[in-house]
Amino acid sequence: MRIILYTGKGGVGKTTASTATALRLADRGLKTLLLSTDAAHSLADALGRPLGPEPVEVAAGLDAAQLDTQLRFETAWVELQEYLTQLLSQAGADAITAEELTVLPGIEEVLALLAVHELAGRGRWDAVVLDCAPTAETLRLLALPAALGWYLQRIFPLHRSLARGLRPLTGLLGRPGALPPDSVFAAVLALAEQLAELHGLLTDPAVCSVRLVLTPEAVVTAEARRTFTALALYGYQVDEVVVNRIFPDSADGSEWQRSWVAAQRRQLTGIEESFAGLPLRRLAYRPSEPVGLPALRELADQLYGVLPGADPGAPAGLDPLLELSELADSGPDGARYQLSLRLPLAERGAVSASRSGDELVVTVAGHRRVLGLPSVLRRCEVTGGSAADGRLLLRFRPDPRLWPAS
């Protein structure tokens, strides 16, 4: 199974790049599923045919669907919503207000990810290509499995234990419905397990990778750089960059066109430097929109060459994002281990890290991730760290209170 996610600033061409890639995978003989997690779906427009929430064949070997998160919410969260509505009604809210308040923030993103997990688990496809929402929504989407899973696994079991102890008391007080039934707790804990599985799937570089789509413009490039750093923080491997809408050189072009060509050249130089080491694919500015299978196949030829061409699904052999190593020389601070987290393009002043028990909290320019420390580091203490050359390095030495003297 191979999962490829396409993201970028709105309007840069994510949909056409992801659709062309999915079509090329199918043409190479891989059974491929193309999905959109964007609320403003445009897959149907690119393919030139209607799509629904269930996969349908749009070309030989290629199925496509536009996820309907509202439908999934209505079918998958009925019991939890009924409980919350009842609770709010008891607190004095009218029925309509109570129902509106039970639509939890971020629930659509959660259901979109779970839909991807469910479809990928059917085993019908060799590859899944996702046309994701613009970068801000995508980052929120990809941060959810770890963040929500962390909360559900650590906090929710405590709530369940307290509820079991208090349930007899609520019965004596004449309010037996004030606490959720065990079925609600079971549903939420099942969600935590699904999110943990999903996070493991999406952060496995052998299975999943993210591809950034951008245009050679200053604002778009700056956002792509920040996205590159944030994705690495959350544990997602970016293995390719697509630069779209490049103006062709033209000696007899207008002054307006020549100025755009010159500006794009400057941006392309910066893009090559920023994403050095990653495959950089270029797409020229086309005279018309690539709509329909023939036009999308032409786009795939530009991206990957005429068939057989490059394999769009081949994972790039990149360095791991997180590495633990044992130091040969402990040095003056007594450090024996080093934890390295790759944070490409991160500015030193924007990186901070702190330890909280058995977890490491890393923040980069407003994005935060909580990492569970490997077992060997849980018995160590931090001796120092540094952030330089796109990596956060932390040194650890054994804690004499927890480490056997021998």
C-alpha positions, 0 to 999 in steps of 0.5 A: 500500500502506498499513500500520497498526500498533496497539499499547498496554498489554495489555488496553486494546482494541488487537484490537477497534480494529485489527479495526474499522479493518480492517473499515471499510477493507474496507467502503470497497472496499480489499482489506485484510489483518488480522494479529496479531503477538501471541503471545497471539492474540485476533483469532479471538475478536474475529471470532468465527471460527477463524483460522490462519497463512495468510490467509482471507476473514472478510468481503467484502474482508477477509482475516485471519491469526494468524502462527505464528512457531514454524512459520516458524522450523522451516521458514526456519531449518533449515540454521542450526539444524542447524549450531548444533546440530552445533557445540554437540554437538561441544562436549559438549552433548546433542542436546536441550540443543543444540536448545534453545540454538539458539532464538535470543533475539528470533527470534520477533519477527524472523520475525513482522516478516519474515512481515509483509514477505512477505505485504505483498509479495504485492501482493494487498492495498491495506492491512495492519492489524497487531494488535501485542503490548503496548507493551514487546514492540512496541518490541522488535519495531520496534527489531529491524530497524535494530539487527539489520541494523546488526550483520549488515551491519557485523560479519557480513561480517568473520566470513565473511572470517575463516571463509574464511581459517580453513577450510583450517586446520580441515580440517588439524586434522580439524574441517571442520565447526567453521566454518559453510558459505557457505550459512549466511553467505548466509542471514544476509546475505540476512536483513540485506537483508530487514531493511533493506527492512523497516525502510525500509518501516515508517519511510516515513510515506507507507506506515506509521503507528502508532496508540496505544490507551489507556484514560483511566487514569494508569498506562496514559497514562504508558506511552502517553506513553513509547511515543510518545517511543520510537517517534519515536526509532526512526523510526516515525510515530504518526498517531492515538490511540484512547482506549477505555472512556470512562464515559458521563456520568450524573447519576443514576449511583452515587457509584462511577460519578461518581467514575470519570467525574471521574477519567477527565475529568482523564486526558482533559485530560492526554491531549489536552495530551500528544498535541496535534496528533494525531487523538484518537478516543474509544470509550465503555465498551460494555455488552458485548464487541464480538465478531463483524462486526455489533458491530465495524461499530458500533465502526467507526461510533464511530471513523470515523462512519457510512459513508462517514465518515472514511478510516481509512487516510489518513496524517496530514500530520505534520512529519517526524521527522528534518530536516537544514537549512542555517543562514542565519547560522552564528553564533559557533560556526561551525555551518552545518548543523542536524540536528533529531530529533523526540522528543515528550514526552521529558524533557530529562534523559533525552536524550543523544547522542554521535557515533561515527565516521559515526554518531550514537547517541541514547539516550532513557530507556533506548531507544537508536538508532544513526543513520547521518549524512548524507554532508554531516555526515560531513565536519563536527564537532559544535559543540553541541546542545540538547533542548527542546520535543520536539526534539533539535537538533544543530549541525555545522560543516565540519571543515577537515581534511575540507572543501575550502578553496575 
